């Protein structure tokens, strides 16, 4: 699935999708953001963020969905156009409050 966002045509599609996300809507140069970002393919059930972790990456969902689990309970689902884990980016000392797991169609 991520392969549709590669190459010149794919980059244009990625730019369009990211420009319409809640986090980047209204940002003047989303292309610059793409240049410093990494496109990941996440398999269903794979963990991208571990609860209690000290990393501070932000993930923007461009296809598929992710489950948000806290203390082994599914609390929410995030889909295309949303992002996860912005709190740990604001407070660099904060531990991750949730486990984020690929929910499907993320490849």
Residue frames as qw, qx, qy, qz and C-alpha x, y, z in Angstrom:
[[0.000, 0.886, 0.464, 0.000, 0.00, 0.00, 0.00],
 [0.310, -0.789, 0.091, 0.523, 2.84, 2.43, 0.80],
 [0.505, -0.002, 0.554, 0.662, 4.24, 1.89, -2.68],
 [0.229, 0.765, 0.520, 0.302, 1.47, 4.09, -4.07],
 [0.202, -0.967, -0.049, 0.150, 3.16, 7.00, -2.27],
 [0.579, -0.418, 0.407, 0.569, 6.55, 6.54, -4.00],
 [0.438, 0.313, 0.520, 0.663, 7.88, 8.06, -7.20],
 [0.017, 0.059, 0.071, 0.996, 6.82, 11.45, -8.54],
 [0.473, -0.384, -0.495, -0.620, 3.12, 10.56, -8.86],
 [0.647, -0.418, -0.611, 0.183, 3.17, 8.93, -5.44],
 [0.340, -0.139, -0.307, 0.878, 4.84, 11.96, -3.88],
 [0.221, -0.232, -0.219, -0.922, 2.07, 14.17, -5.27],
 [0.633, -0.427, -0.567, -0.309, -0.54, 11.83, -3.74],
 [0.595, -0.311, -0.523, 0.525, 1.30, 11.81, -0.40],
 [0.131, 0.045, -0.094, 0.986, 1.47, 15.61, -0.48],
 [0.427, -0.346, -0.382, -0.743, -2.29, 15.74, -1.10],
 [0.695, -0.419, -0.584, -0.013, -3.09, 13.28, 1.71],
 [0.519, -0.228, -0.416, 0.711, -0.77, 14.97, 4.23],
 [0.008, 0.196, 0.055, 0.979, -2.06, 18.44, 3.36],
 [0.556, -0.403, -0.346, -0.639, -5.51, 17.32, 4.45],
 [0.602, -0.237, -0.694, 0.315, -4.48, 15.85, 7.83],
 [0.398, -0.871, -0.285, -0.049, -5.50, 17.47, 11.10],
 [0.650, -0.531, 0.053, 0.541, -1.85, 18.07, 12.02],
 [0.438, -0.135, 0.379, 0.804, -0.61, 19.59, 8.75],
 [0.210, 0.760, 0.558, 0.258, -3.69, 21.31, 7.33],
 [0.034, -0.996, -0.087, -0.012, -2.71, 24.91, 6.61],
 [0.607, -0.522, 0.337, 0.496, 1.05, 24.30, 6.75],
 [0.333, 0.805, -0.217, -0.441, 2.68, 26.25, 3.92],
 [0.417, 0.576, -0.677, -0.187, 5.33, 23.74, 2.81],
 [0.905, -0.184, 0.302, -0.237, 4.22, 20.18, 3.46],
 [0.825, 0.493, -0.250, 0.121, 6.80, 19.11, 0.85],
 [0.121, 0.659, -0.601, 0.435, 9.57, 20.08, 3.28],
 [0.682, -0.335, 0.483, -0.434, 7.92, 17.89, 5.92],
 [0.967, 0.231, 0.006, -0.109, 7.93, 14.96, 3.48],
 [0.544, 0.660, -0.450, 0.257, 11.66, 15.48, 2.96],
 [0.039, -0.503, 0.704, -0.500, 12.44, 14.88, 6.64],
 [0.776, -0.137, 0.344, -0.512, 9.89, 12.11, 7.18],
 [0.020, -0.231, 0.959, 0.165, 9.98, 8.35, 6.75],
 [0.743, 0.016, -0.213, -0.634, 7.16, 6.39, 5.16],
 [0.212, -0.249, 0.919, -0.221, 6.54, 3.15, 7.07],
 [0.678, -0.101, -0.556, -0.470, 4.51, 0.07, 6.21],
 [0.299, -0.287, 0.724, -0.552, 3.05, -1.45, 9.35],
 [0.377, -0.110, -0.886, -0.245, 1.57, -4.94, 9.43],
 [0.651, -0.509, -0.222, -0.518, -1.69, -5.66, 11.20],
 [0.863, -0.464, -0.193, 0.054, -0.92, -6.34, 14.86],
 [0.666, 0.194, -0.222, 0.685, 2.57, -4.79, 14.78],
 [0.368, -0.828, -0.265, 0.331, 3.38, -2.34, 17.57],
 [0.461, 0.652, -0.001, 0.601, 4.79, 1.03, 16.51],
 [0.091, -0.613, 0.364, -0.696, 4.76, 2.59, 19.99],
 [0.571, -0.208, -0.756, 0.243, 5.15, 0.81, 23.30],
 [0.447, -0.828, -0.170, -0.293, 3.32, 2.11, 26.39],
 [0.693, -0.671, 0.089, 0.249, 5.91, 3.49, 28.80],
 [0.743, 0.270, 0.159, 0.592, 8.44, 4.13, 26.04],
 [0.284, -0.714, -0.058, 0.638, 10.55, 7.28, 26.00],
 [0.365, 0.174, 0.516, 0.755, 10.65, 7.95, 22.24],
 [0.154, 0.601, 0.319, -0.716, 8.87, 11.01, 20.88],
 [0.078, 0.028, 0.688, 0.721, 8.07, 10.34, 17.22],
 [0.519, 0.371, 0.281, -0.716, 4.77, 11.48, 15.74],
 [0.261, 0.103, 0.887, 0.368, 2.98, 9.18, 13.31],
 [0.461, 0.344, -0.014, -0.818, 0.53, 10.44, 10.70],
 [0.576, 0.201, 0.792, -0.026, -1.86, 7.86, 9.29],
 [0.247, 0.425, -0.414, -0.766, -1.93, 8.03, 5.47],
 [0.666, 0.027, -0.583, -0.465, -3.62, 4.66, 4.90],
 [0.578, -0.151, -0.789, 0.145, -5.18, 2.01, 7.09],
 [0.513, -0.738, -0.062, -0.434, -5.77, 2.36, 10.81],
 [0.353, 0.283, -0.720, 0.526, -4.16, 1.99, 14.23],
 [0.632, -0.606, -0.472, -0.104, -5.51, 0.81, 17.56],
 [0.003, 0.603, -0.442, 0.664, -4.76, 2.81, 20.69],
 [0.781, -0.343, -0.522, 0.015, -4.43, 0.54, 23.71],
 [0.108, -0.637, 0.467, -0.604, -3.87, 1.58, 27.32],
 [0.402, -0.300, 0.762, -0.411, -3.14, -1.05, 29.95],
 [0.137, 0.018, 0.969, 0.203, -4.10, -3.82, 27.48],
 [0.331, 0.620, 0.640, -0.309, -7.50, -2.24, 26.70],
 [0.290, 0.338, 0.496, 0.746, -8.42, -0.92, 23.26],
 [0.018, -0.572, -0.400, 0.716, -9.57, 2.66, 23.78],
 [0.375, 0.759, 0.019, -0.532, -9.72, 4.09, 20.30],
 [0.728, 0.253, 0.476, 0.424, -8.88, 3.71, 16.63],
 [0.023, 0.725, -0.184, -0.663, -7.09, 6.26, 14.46],
 [0.719, 0.450, 0.496, 0.184, -7.55, 6.34, 10.71],
 [0.515, 0.364, 0.283, 0.723, -6.42, 8.22, 7.63],
 [0.032, 0.757, 0.143, 0.636, -5.83, 11.92, 8.22],
 [0.599, -0.787, 0.008, -0.152, -5.17, 11.61, 11.94],
 [0.399, 0.567, -0.610, 0.385, -1.98, 11.35, 13.97],
 [0.829, -0.484, -0.281, 0.019, -0.84, 9.59, 17.11],
 [0.775, -0.319, -0.190, 0.512, 1.47, 10.41, 20.01],
 [0.246, 0.749, 0.014, 0.614, 1.77, 14.15, 19.80],
 [0.553, -0.822, -0.019, -0.135, 1.84, 14.53, 23.61],
 [0.826, -0.351, 0.141, 0.419, 5.29, 12.98, 24.00],
 [0.548, 0.461, 0.170, 0.677, 6.55, 15.37, 21.33],
 [0.151, -0.866, -0.064, -0.472, 5.46, 18.39, 23.39],
 [0.555, -0.725, 0.364, -0.184, 6.91, 17.10, 26.67],
 [0.560, 0.531, -0.636, 0.023, 10.23, 15.40, 25.88],
 [0.074, -0.338, 0.837, -0.424, 10.39, 13.82, 29.36],
 [0.753, -0.003, 0.248, -0.610, 6.93, 12.22, 29.16],
 [0.276, -0.104, 0.948, 0.119, 6.63, 8.47, 28.83],
 [0.340, -0.092, -0.660, -0.664, 4.29, 7.03, 26.22],
 [0.483, -0.052, 0.490, -0.724, 0.79, 6.71, 27.67],
 [0.849, 0.266, 0.223, -0.399, -0.49, 4.17, 25.14],
 [0.475, -0.147, 0.782, 0.375, 0.52, 1.27, 22.97],
 [0.527, 0.570, -0.111, -0.620, -0.17, 1.87, 19.25],
 [0.522, -0.048, 0.835, 0.167, -0.79, -1.19, 17.07],
 [0.186, 0.160, -0.606, -0.757, -1.41, -1.53, 13.34],
 [0.561, 0.218, 0.550, -0.580, -5.10, -2.13, 12.75],
 [0.644, 0.340, 0.671, 0.138, -5.10, -3.14, 9.13],
 [0.526, 0.755, 0.302, 0.250, -4.62, -1.97, 5.53],
 [0.271, -0.902, 0.173, 0.287, -1.42, -0.16, 6.54],
 [0.601, -0.239, 0.567, 0.511, 0.75, -1.66, 3.85]]
